[in-house]
Amino acid sequence: MTDDYIFRPATEADVEDLAPRLKQDDVNEIWAYSRQRPLGALQHSLLSSHESFACEYKGTVEMMFGIAAATTLSNYAMPWLLSSDEVYNPIHTRTFVKGSMKWVEMAKFMYPRQKNWVDARNKRTVKWLKFLGYTMDDPEPMGRDELPFHLFHYGMDI
């Protein structure tokens, strides 16, 4: 089963592959925050990242994730993950949780100060981020639509 998964550095081709299949929760969050379409959001995430990865399942890219600098002068990094609906398939739960925990622990070591925003409507992602050990602040209006977003962070006194 684990042979069906390949984790590797992400490429522009992965952006093109995943963008039309991005899960609706991610599409909604991206639009509410920045008015970007999936292709633009994935390109921006890939290009602004120190490290970015793709996860293939049986030859199809189902997820991209990484860690980006907020700005060249900032002292924190911004973790991100965008995926297809395939991540919700129960057959992936164990691999996804185990892989997530491993990567987040590595990222916390390499980037001890992290923060980003998550759409409060995206309940599954909020729950997952809490499980991974991020502190979740109360939601506040963000983005073009002023919808509630949680600031999630690690290693920072906000």
trRosetta pair geometry for C-beta under 8 A, 3 or more apart (Angstrom, degrees):
i j d omega theta_ij theta_ji phi_ij phi_ji
1 4 6.0 -45 -172 12 41 114
1 91 7.9 -138 -154 175 123 100
1 95 7.6 -142 135 -55 105 128
2 5 5.8 -55 -164 33 53 109
2 95 6.4 166 -108 -107 80 119
4 57 5.8 28 142 -159 99 69
4 58 5.1 -17 -163 -60 99 76
5 55 6.4 -20 -161 -169 97 95
5 56 7.0 150 -155 80 45 58
5 57 5.8 -16 -98 -100 69 69
5 95 5.9 176 -43 -178 158 147
5 99 7.9 -124 160 -63 153 149
6 55 7.2 157 79 -156 49 47
6 56 4.3 -2 54 52 100 108
7 53 5.8 10 -173 177 89 128
7 54 7.5 173 -146 84 47 45
7 55 5.4 -15 -97 -102 75 77
7 99 6.9 176 -67 -150 144 132
8 53 6.7 154 82 -152 24 82
8 54 6.0 -20 66 58 75 87
8 56 7.5 2 19 0 106 108
9 51 7.9 -98 -120 -161 87 74
9 52 7.0 73 -161 81 66 64
9 53 6.2 -73 -111 -106 29 60
9 54 7.4 22 117 13 23 87
10 14 4.9 -106 -157 57 81 152
10 15 7.6 82 168 -46 111 79
10 46 5.7 -124 114 -120 127 104
10 49 8.0 47 50 61 128 152
10 52 4.2 -60 34 124 125 100
10 53 5.5 143 -33 -171 93 5
10 54 4.2 120 -101 -37 77 91
10 64 5.1 70 -112 -140 142 107
10 66 6.8 -88 12 -53 136 125
11 14 5.0 114 56 -3 66 98
11 15 7.6 -116 107 -2 48 84
11 54 7.1 -50 17 -16 69 139
12 15 5.4 -43 -158 26 44 118
12 16 6.8 43 147 -16 68 101
12 43 7.5 34 -130 -116 84 84
12 46 6.9 147 -87 129 57 161
13 16 5.6 -53 -153 37 37 112
13 17 6.3 38 149 -21 67 107
14 17 5.5 -55 -145 37 34 114
14 18 6.0 17 163 -9 70 112
14 42 8.0 -141 111 173 80 128
14 46 7.8 150 73 -96 106 137
14 54 4.3 -115 -133 -92 153 146
14 61 4.7 156 -145 -116 86 164
14 64 5.9 126 139 -84 125 122
15 18 6.4 -65 -139 44 22 98
15 19 6.0 35 165 -40 62 109
15 39 6.7 85 159 -148 100 64
15 42 4.3 157 -138 125 90 121
15 43 5.5 79 -161 -72 154 65
15 46 5.8 -78 -66 -20 123 148
15 64 7.4 17 -84 -51 61 167
16 19 6.3 -41 -136 14 21 117
16 39 7.5 32 -103 -127 50 101
17 21 7.8 -28 147 22 60 117
17 60 7.3 -170 170 -161 124 66
17 61 4.6 96 102 36 132 123
18 21 6.0 -92 -159 57 44 94
18 22 6.3 70 151 -69 83 79
18 38 7.7 -134 118 164 78 120
18 42 6.3 158 81 -117 113 155
18 54 7.7 -150 -39 -133 134 107
18 61 4.9 -81 -60 111 99 115
18 62 7.5 141 -113 -130 103 10
18 63 7.6 129 -124 -82 140 8
18 64 5.9 -149 22 -15 171 113
18 82 7.1 113 142 112 136 103
18 83 7.7 -77 -160 -134 125 32
18 84 6.5 -127 -147 -48 84 96
19 22 6.0 -21 -152 -27 32 111
19 37 7.8 51 -170 134 114 91
19 38 4.3 145 -157 118 75 108
19 39 4.2 43 -148 -80 153 67
19 42 5.4 -121 -81 16 92 144
20 38 7.2 168 -67 81 25 144
21 84 4.4 -6 133 -111 107 115
21 85 7.6 -106 170 12 87 81
22 26 5.0 -103 171 84 106 125
22 27 5.4 130 105 -59 113 90
22 38 4.2 -171 9 -128 147 137
22 42 7.6 -144 -75 -50 131 120
22 82 6.0 -27 -133 171 112 107
22 83 7.3 115 -140 88 64 22
22 84 6.5 -99 -109 -91 24 55
23 26 5.1 88 65 10 80 103
23 27 7.1 -148 99 -7 39 90
23 83 5.9 13 -3 92 116 71
23 84 5.7 120 -47 -173 83 23
23 85 4.6 129 -105 -67 98 63
23 87 7.3 -76 -39 34 144 106
23 88 7.5 113 -117 -15 145 116
24 27 5.3 -53 -142 38 38 115
24 28 6.1 40 158 -21 69 104
24 85 7.7 25 2 -72 80 107
25 28 5.9 -56 -149 36 26 111
25 29 6.4 25 154 -18 62 109
25 119 7.5 -171 -180 65 81 130
25 121 7.7 -163 -141 109 85 91
25 122 4.8 106 -176 -120 114 99
25 124 7.0 -70 -105 43 172 111
25 125 6.8 167 146 -19 138 119
26 29 5.7 -55 -145 37 32 111
26 30 6.2 32 158 -19 66 107
26 38 7.3 70 116 -111 108 99
26 82 5.0 111 -158 -142 148 83
26 83 6.8 157 -38 42 148 54
26 122 7.9 71 -71 -115 46 139
27 30 6.0 -57 -147 37 26 110
27 31 6.3 22 157 -16 63 111
27 38 5.9 -42 -102 -63 86 105
28 31 5.9 -61 -147 39 27 109
28 32 6.1 24 159 -18 65 111
28 119 6.7 169 109 142 94 175
28 121 6.9 -73 123 87 136 135
28 122 7.6 170 78 -68 112 99
29 32 5.9 -58 -143 38 27 109
29 33 6.2 13 163 -10 64 114
29 118 7.2 -36 -140 -159 141 53
29 119 3.9 -133 -111 -15 96 132
29 121 7.7 -162 -79 60 83 99
29 122 5.7 -6 -66 -43 126 137
30 33 6.3 -67 -146 42 23 102
30 34 6.2 -50 -176 45 61 100
30 36 5.2 -79 167 71 105 93
30 37 7.6 64 122 -168 131 7
30 38 6.7 127 59 -87 164 52
30 41 4.4 -55 -140 -74 137 158
30 82 7.9 35 -59 -113 126 127
31 34 7.6 -96 -128 59 13 59
31 35 6.2 40 -156 -112 56 34
31 36 7.1 -130 -88 56 46 47
31 37 7.8 35 -84 -92 89 41
32 119 6.1 90 61 -108 141 125
32 143 4.9 76 139 115 68 159
32 144 6.9 -155 -177 50 38 85
32 145 4.8 -67 -148 31 80 126
32 147 4.9 -36 -174 28 133 138
33 117 6.8 146 -117 95 137 131
33 119 7.2 -116 -43 -69 106 97
33 142 6.3 -4 -119 126 84 106
33 143 3.8 -107 -120 -96 38 127
33 144 7.3 97 158 8 11 81
33 149 6.9 71 -93 -80 105 147
34 41 7.1 135 67 -95 133 100
34 143 6.6 -84 -41 -132 44 100
34 144 7.3 136 -105 -17 9 108
35 144 5.4 53 -43 -19 105 155
36 40 4.2 -131 -164 91 105 118
36 41 4.5 133 112 -58 132 87
36 44 7.0 -67 -137 3 164 139
37 40 5.2 87 54 14 73 104
37 41 7.0 -147 91 -6 33 93
38 41 5.8 -62 -142 39 29 109
38 42 6.1 24 163 -15 67 109
38 82 7.6 153 -149 176 88 140
39 42 6.1 -61 -148 39 25 106
39 43 6.3 24 156 -17 63 110
40 43 5.7 -55 -144 38 30 111
40 44 6.1 30 158 -19 65 107
41 44 5.8 -53 -145 37 29 111
41 45 6.3 29 155 -18 63 108
41 82 6.8 138 120 -88 115 158
42 45 5.7 -54 -144 38 31 111
42 46 6.2 31 157 -19 65 107
42 64 6.3 81 -143 57 103 151
42 82 6.1 -124 -91 75 87 153
43 46 5.8 -57 -147 37 28 110
43 47 6.1 17 161 -11 65 113
44 47 6.1 -63 -142 43 25 104
44 48 5.9 7 167 -6 65 118
45 48 6.4 -68 -137 45 21 99
45 49 6.2 33 162 -41 60 113
45 52 6.9 125 136 -115 86 136
45 64 7.1 123 104 119 133 121
45 66 6.5 140 162 47 96 117
45 68 6.6 -121 -151 -43 59 138
45 80 5.3 -124 -139 100 123 151
45 82 6.7 168 18 -2 169 126
46 49 6.1 -61 -153 16 23 117
46 52 5.3 -165 -127 100 60 173
46 64 7.2 -39 -75 171 95 144
46 66 7.4 111 -107 10 44 154
48 68 4.3 38 119 -147 95 132
48 69 7.1 -127 170 49 86 67
49 52 4.0 91 88 -49 158 105
49 66 3.9 7 -143 135 148 143
49 67 6.2 105 -150 68 92 35
49 68 4.5 -75 -93 -80 57 83
49 80 7.7 -112 -89 41 114 116
50 66 7.4 173 55 171 60 105
50 67 5.7 -29 45 92 103 87
50 68 6.6 166 -3 -113 73 32
50 69 6.3 86 -45 -31 103 89
50 77 6.9 -54 7 -130 131 128
50 111 7.8 154 44 -68 150 131
51 66 5.4 -168 100 -150 57 94
51 67 5.7 22 52 41 90 90
52 64 6.5 14 178 -180 104 99
52 65 7.1 180 -150 96 66 32
52 66 3.2 -42 -101 -72 67 147
52 67 7.9 -160 -75 24 60 46
53 64 6.9 172 88 -152 46 57
53 65 5.7 -16 59 63 92 76
53 66 6.1 154 10 -76 67 81
53 103 7.8 -119 34 -128 152 141
54 61 5.0 -45 -173 -132 120 112
54 63 7.1 150 -159 87 50 55
54 64 5.2 -24 -100 -99 70 80
55 61 7.1 112 73 -150 44 62
55 62 5.9 -54 96 61 93 85
55 63 4.2 7 43 59 113 103
55 64 7.6 -159 15 -75 73 34
55 65 7.6 22 -14 9 107 103
55 99 7.5 91 -106 143 139 160
56 59 5.9 4 175 -124 122 10
56 60 6.2 143 -155 65 79 26
56 61 5.4 -48 -93 -85 74 51
56 62 7.0 118 -134 6 27 83
57 60 6.0 -31 65 62 70 83
57 62 4.9 7 11 -7 110 136
57 86 6.3 -160 42 149 146 144
57 92 7.1 -55 -100 -97 149 124
60 86 7.8 134 101 -39 120 167
61 64 6.9 20 175 -54 118 90
62 83 6.0 25 147 -159 69 93
62 84 4.8 -88 -151 35 69 113
62 86 4.3 -77 -144 68 128 135
62 87 6.4 153 149 -52 112 77
63 81 6.6 -8 -170 -169 106 95
63 82 7.3 163 -152 88 60 43
63 83 3.9 -11 -104 -106 83 102
63 84 7.1 -107 -61 17 60 74
63 86 8.0 -121 -39 72 88 103
63 87 6.0 79 -71 -69 121 120
64 81 7.4 172 92 -149 46 51
64 82 5.6 -5 61 60 90 88
64 83 7.4 -178 24 -79 54 59
65 79 7.5 7 -177 -176 98 85
65 80 6.4 -173 -147 97 61 56
65 81 3.9 -5 -105 -104 106 81
65 82 7.4 173 -79 21 60 54
65 103 7.2 72 106 141 138 158
66 79 7.6 -169 103 -145 34 55
66 80 6.1 -6 59 57 68 90
67 77 4.8 28 173 159 107 130
67 78 6.8 155 -160 74 60 41
67 79 5.1 -28 -101 -95 83 62
67 80 7.4 161 -93 16 34 73
67 107 5.4 161 -58 -142 144 119
67 110 7.9 141 68 91 162 117
67 111 5.7 -171 171 4 149 159
67 114 7.3 -70 -139 -118 115 118
68 77 6.6 152 76 -166 31 80
68 78 4.8 -28 66 62 86 98
68 80 6.5 11 4 1 110 120
69 72 6.4 69 124 -91 144 36
69 74 5.9 159 -180 55 86 109
69 77 6.0 -56 -94 -113 49 72
69 78 7.3 84 -176 13 5 91
70 74 4.0 34 60 -1 106 172
70 76 6.0 31 -7 78 124 85
70 77 7.3 -161 -22 -125 78 23
70 78 5.5 108 -72 -33 75 116
70 115 7.9 7 -65 66 131 91
71 74 4.5 111 45 -22 78 102
74 77 8.0 149 107 -70 117 37
75 113 6.1 20 129 72 79 151
76 111 7.6 87 -166 176 50 101
76 113 4.0 -93 -107 123 85 102
76 114 6.0 163 -175 -94 96 21
76 115 5.6 14 152 16 145 94
76 156 6.4 10 -103 -76 139 136
77 107 7.7 -133 95 -178 140 100
77 111 3.9 -37 23 -166 141 144
77 113 7.0 121 15 86 71 64
77 114 5.2 -32 72 -105 80 80
78 114 6.9 142 -98 -158 24 77
78 115 6.6 -39 -103 80 72 50
78 116 4.5 103 -158 -80 88 103
79 104 7.5 31 -131 -117 161 83
79 107 6.1 74 -92 156 120 156
79 111 7.9 164 -58 84 90 141
79 114 5.5 26 -14 -170 101 133
79 116 5.9 -120 57 -6 62 136
80 116 6.4 174 -75 -132 75 164
83 86 7.2 -115 165 55 103 79
83 87 4.5 30 140 -20 150 135
84 87 6.8 139 71 -10 59 85
85 88 5.6 -45 -176 27 67 114
85 89 7.7 87 132 -37 72 85
86 89 5.4 -26 -166 -3 54 120
86 92 6.9 85 147 -21 79 154
87 92 6.1 -111 -143 99 42 147
87 96 5.9 110 -156 -113 88 147
88 124 7.5 -26 -100 -164 106 167
89 92 5.2 74 75 5 88 107
90 93 5.5 -16 -157 -23 52 117
92 95 5.5 -72 -162 54 62 106
92 96 4.9 61 144 -29 93 113
93 96 5.9 -64 -142 39 21 109
93 97 6.1 14 166 -14 64 111
94 97 6.2 -58 -143 39 24 105
94 98 6.0 18 162 -12 63 114
95 98 6.0 -60 -141 43 25 107
95 99 5.8 21 162 -14 64 115
96 99 6.0 -60 -140 43 22 107
96 100 6.0 25 159 -23 62 111
97 100 5.8 -54 -143 35 26 113
97 101 6.4 25 159 -18 62 107
97 131 7.9 -61 -137 136 100 140
98 101 6.1 -57 -150 35 27 109
98 102 6.5 24 155 -17 62 109
99 102 5.8 -57 -148 38 31 111
99 103 6.2 24 159 -14 67 109
100 103 6.1 -61 -145 41 27 105
100 104 6.0 22 161 -17 66 112
100 128 7.3 -70 179 -179 164 110
100 132 6.2 -92 146 -93 110 121
101 104 6.0 -57 -141 39 26 108
101 105 6.3 27 160 -19 62 108
101 132 6.7 -157 -98 -121 61 81
102 105 6.1 -59 -152 35 25 109
102 106 6.6 22 153 -15 62 108
103 106 5.7 -58 -151 39 33 111
103 107 6.1 32 153 -19 68 108
104 107 5.5 -54 -142 40 33 112
104 108 6.2 37 156 -23 66 104
104 132 4.8 -149 -113 -170 177 120
104 133 7.1 149 139 40 136 108
105 108 5.8 -50 -145 33 30 112
105 109 6.7 31 153 -19 61 104
106 109 5.8 -57 -155 34 32 112
106 110 6.3 15 155 -6 68 111
107 110 5.9 -62 -141 47 32 102
107 111 5.6 -27 176 39 72 105
107 114 7.1 51 140 -72 109 151
108 111 7.0 -70 -116 69 19 66
108 112 6.4 55 177 -112 60 51
108 114 7.1 -87 -103 -2 65 132
108 133 7.8 -14 -73 89 152 133
108 154 5.9 -76 -116 137 104 147
108 155 7.0 155 -154 -33 88 126
109 112 7.2 3 -147 -72 16 81
111 114 5.6 80 122 -68 109 100
112 154 7.8 -118 -178 121 44 95
112 155 4.5 177 158 -149 71 164
113 154 7.4 -174 -139 91 27 67
113 155 4.6 -120 -92 104 51 115
113 156 5.2 88 -150 -67 90 97
114 134 7.7 -82 96 -114 113 106
114 153 6.3 170 94 -150 61 59
114 154 4.7 13 53 48 102 98
114 155 6.4 73 16 37 72 108
114 156 7.4 -143 52 -15 36 116
115 151 6.2 0 -170 -177 112 95
115 152 6.8 170 -147 89 62 46
115 153 3.8 -10 -99 -101 93 97
115 154 7.5 -170 -69 23 59 57
115 156 5.9 -41 -50 28 117 155
115 158 7.3 113 -106 -78 146 128
116 151 7.8 171 92 -150 24 58
116 152 6.2 -14 63 59 70 89
116 153 7.9 155 17 -80 48 63
117 142 5.9 -142 -164 147 153 173
117 149 4.5 22 -179 160 114 131
117 150 6.9 154 -155 78 62 44
117 151 5.8 -39 -98 -97 73 55
117 152 7.4 145 -113 15 22 77
118 122 5.9 -107 171 65 95 124
118 125 5.4 -154 -162 118 132 120
118 126 5.9 167 114 -81 137 73
118 129 6.3 -150 -23 -17 161 156
118 136 8.0 -51 46 -129 124 103
118 149 6.4 156 74 -162 31 82
118 150 5.2 -17 61 58 88 95
118 152 5.8 23 2 -8 114 121
119 122 4.4 85 75 -6 95 108
119 125 7.7 64 53 60 79 135
119 147 6.7 10 -141 112 93 126
119 148 7.8 94 -165 91 55 61
119 149 5.7 -49 -99 -106 39 81
120 126 6.9 43 -137 -70 47 142
120 139 4.1 -3 -69 -98 142 143
120 147 7.4 -153 34 147 97 90
120 148 4.0 -24 19 110 142 104
120 149 6.1 -144 -23 -101 84 22
120 150 5.6 113 -83 -28 81 90
121 147 7.2 -33 -17 167 116 131
121 148 7.6 122 -33 67 76 91
122 125 4.2 -1 137 31 114 118
122 126 6.2 137 94 -23 72 88
123 126 5.6 -55 -145 36 33 113
123 127 6.3 32 158 -18 66 106
124 127 5.8 -56 -151 37 30 111
124 128 6.3 30 152 -20 65 109
125 128 5.5 -53 -144 37 34 113
125 129 6.2 35 157 -20 67 104
126 129 6.0 -55 -147 35 28 110
126 130 6.6 28 154 -17 62 106
126 136 6.4 78 -162 -133 89 149
126 150 6.2 91 -118 21 109 150
127 130 5.9 -56 -152 36 30 111
127 131 6.4 35 150 -22 64 107
128 131 5.5 -54 -151 35 32 116
128 132 6.5 28 153 -17 65 107
129 132 5.7 -57 -149 38 33 110
129 134 4.6 -44 169 47 92 131
129 136 6.4 112 102 -77 115 110
129 152 5.0 -39 162 -143 144 163
130 133 7.9 83 177 -44 31 12
130 134 6.6 -87 -87 62 32 78
130 136 5.6 -44 -80 -18 94 131
133 154 6.7 57 115 -108 92 121
134 152 4.3 39 148 174 134 110
134 153 6.4 131 -164 54 92 18
134 154 5.3 -81 -113 -54 70 97
135 152 6.7 162 79 -155 47 60
135 153 5.4 -27 59 65 98 75
135 154 6.8 152 9 -82 85 49
135 158 8.0 -172 97 14 131 120
136 150 5.1 -5 -167 175 90 140
136 151 7.9 151 -156 82 44 47
136 152 5.1 -18 -100 -102 66 89
137 140 7.7 -22 120 -8 114 104
137 150 5.8 159 64 -164 65 75
137 151 4.3 9 35 58 128 92
137 152 7.3 -151 12 -78 77 38
137 153 7.5 31 -23 9 106 104
137 158 6.5 -73 -67 86 138 146
138 150 7.3 -130 142 -118 11 82
139 148 3.5 42 157 -180 135 108
139 149 6.1 141 -147 62 86 18
139 150 5.2 -59 -86 -69 71 68
140 148 6.7 114 40 -138 8 69
140 149 6.7 -40 63 60 59 70
140 151 7.6 2 26 -17 109 98
141 146 4.0 1 -171 -170 119 79
141 147 6.8 124 -137 52 66 11
141 148 6.4 -48 -82 -84 47 50
141 149 7.7 60 -169 17 14 84
142 146 7.1 133 41 -131 17 35
142 147 6.8 -47 58 67 68 61
142 148 7.6 63 16 -160 87 17
142 149 3.9 -39 31 23 134 129
143 146 6.8 -147 71 -53 66 25
143 147 6.1 -17 57 34 120 87
143 149 6.7 105 -10 -31 107 135
151 158 6.5 171 119 -167 141 168
153 156 4.7 -70 168 49 133 116
153 158 5.8 130 28 -37 161 129
